[in-house]
Every structure is written in structure tokens, then in C-alpha cells.
Amino acid sequence: MFEFLIRIAQTDQRRTGQRRLALLIFAIALCARLVYVLSASPYATPDSDTYLTVAGNIYQNFCVSRSDPAAALCTPSWAAIICPAIPW
């Protein structure tokens, strides 16, 4: 009967060690991922300025235009109507 209790105690010790190892691996992976995310520069494409200008006009002035959103001119342009990423 005592052997059974000793085996249970050893099994619990092994599980505790496995849990600690899994937690350590998770913490290392999380730290590595956070360092990668925080050190990476923001992603930008050549069309990012166009997207941001058109989005700013839609948000601030309720128009689709490539003019400056702060000026609120909303001059229509063909380039603002088509998606900037499509090379038509």
C-alpha cells in the first residue's frame, strides 16, 4: 500500500516538473515574440500614402479624394476612385 502512495507522489513530482518546463518554454517564446514585434518597423508600401490620404478624407470630410484632408477641398480625382493597389 505504501508503494502505491510513493508512486503517486513521484508521478505528481514528474507532472509538476513537466508543467514548469512547459511554462518556461512558453515564457521564453512569448518574450522572443514580444521583442520581435516591438522592434519591427511599421509595415508600409509605396501606396500607403495614397491609402492614408483617401482614408483621411473619407473619415474627416465624407468624400473620396486625394487632396489634403486638413484642407477639406475634396477635389475629385480619377486616382482616388480606383483602388491604389490596382495597376489600371
N, C-alpha and C positions, 0 to 999 in steps of 0.2 A: 504494500500500500504506500509506503514512503517513497518507493522508486517512482511510482506514478506521479506523486506530487513534485518530486525532483525534476522529472521530465517536463511537467507543465511549467515549472519555473524556468527551466532552460529554454523552452520554446518561447516564453514571453520575453526573455532576455534577447533572443535572436530577433524576434519581431521588433523590439524596441530599437535594436541596432540597425535593422533594415529601414525602419521609419526615419531614424536620424540621418542615415546615408541618403535616402531619397529626399529629405528636406534640405540637406546640404547641397545636393546636386541641383535641386530646383532653385535654391537661393543663388548659387553661382551662375546658373543660366539666366535668371532674372536680372542680376546685376550686369552681366555681359550685354544683355539685350538693351537695358536702360542706357548704358554707356554708348552703345551704337546709335540708339535713337536720339539721344541728346547731343551727340557730337556731329550728326549728319546735317548737312546744309539743306535748306528747304528746296524742294524739287521745283524747277522752273523749266519751261520750254520756250522756244522762240515766240510762240503765240500767247504766252502768259500775259503780256502787257495788254494785248487786244482783248483777251477774255476779261481781265480785270476792269478795263475801261468800259466795256459793254455792260458787264455786271453792275458796275457802279452807277451807270446811267439808268439801268432798269430799277435798281434799288432806290436811288435818290430822286430820279426825275420821271420815272414811269415811261421811259422811251428807250428805243433800241438805236443807239448812236455811238459813234467812235469819238465824238467830241468830248472835251473835258467835263467830267461830271460836276465839278465845282462851279463851272460857268453856267450850267443849266441851259445851254444853247439847243441841244437836241437836234442838231442838223442831221438829216437822214443821209446815209451813205450806203452804197451797194455793199461795201465790205462788211458793214455791221449786220446786214440782213442774213448773209450766208454765214455758216459756221466757219470760224477762222482756221480750223484744222483741215478743212476740205480744200484741196488744191484745184478749184474750178477756175 
